[in-house]
Amino acid sequence: MYILPDRARRERGAFSVVQLQWEILDPKTKQRVEDGLDFESATGFTEFPDGVPETDVEIQPKADLIPEFSETFIIRLYAVTGQ
């Protein structure tokens, strides 16, 4: 299994704990992809600990028998909580 890390960055300081949710969108339809088809999960959350300006958003591709040379997707960040 591979984990594809992508980085999320805070731009207004690194004070306090901040959480955000993410979802994977199909680039053609801009709709959320279905869980379990190309990715283990199409949604998740990540957290910025106090004092940390960047964090990973970890996407887990699902292993299948369909050869794909490249996969394009959009990661939408939303529902930010904290300060």
ChimeraX attribute file (.defattr): number of C-alpha atoms within 10 A of each C-alpha:
attribute: neighborCount
match mode: 1-to-1
recipient: residues
	/A:1	7
	/A:2	10
	/A:3	11
	/A:4	11
	/A:5	12
	/A:6	11
	/A:7	9
	/A:8	16
	/A:9	13
	/A:10	13
	/A:11	8
	/A:12	8
	/A:13	12
	/A:14	17
	/A:15	15
	/A:16	12
	/A:17	14
	/A:18	17
	/A:19	15
	/A:20	17
	/A:21	16
	/A:22	20
	/A:23	18
	/A:24	22
	/A:25	19
	/A:26	14
	/A:27	13
	/A:28	9
	/A:29	8
	/A:30	12
	/A:31	12
	/A:32	17
	/A:33	20
	/A:34	15
	/A:35	13
	/A:36	12
	/A:37	13
	/A:38	16
	/A:39	16
	/A:40	14
	/A:41	17
	/A:42	20
	/A:43	19
	/A:44	14
	/A:45	15
	/A:46	17
	/A:47	19
	/A:48	21
	/A:49	15
	/A:50	12
	/A:51	11
	/A:52	16
	/A:53	15
	/A:54	15
	/A:55	16
	/A:56	14
	/A:57	21
	/A:58	16
	/A:59	21
	/A:60	16
	/A:61	18
	/A:62	16
	/A:63	13
	/A:64	9
	/A:65	6
	/A:66	7
	/A:67	6
	/A:68	7
	/A:69	5
	/A:70	5
	/A:71	7
	/A:72	8
	/A:73	13
	/A:74	16
	/A:75	17
	/A:76	13
	/A:77	17
	/A:78	12
	/A:79	10
	/A:80	14
	/A:81	11
	/A:82	12
	/A:83	11
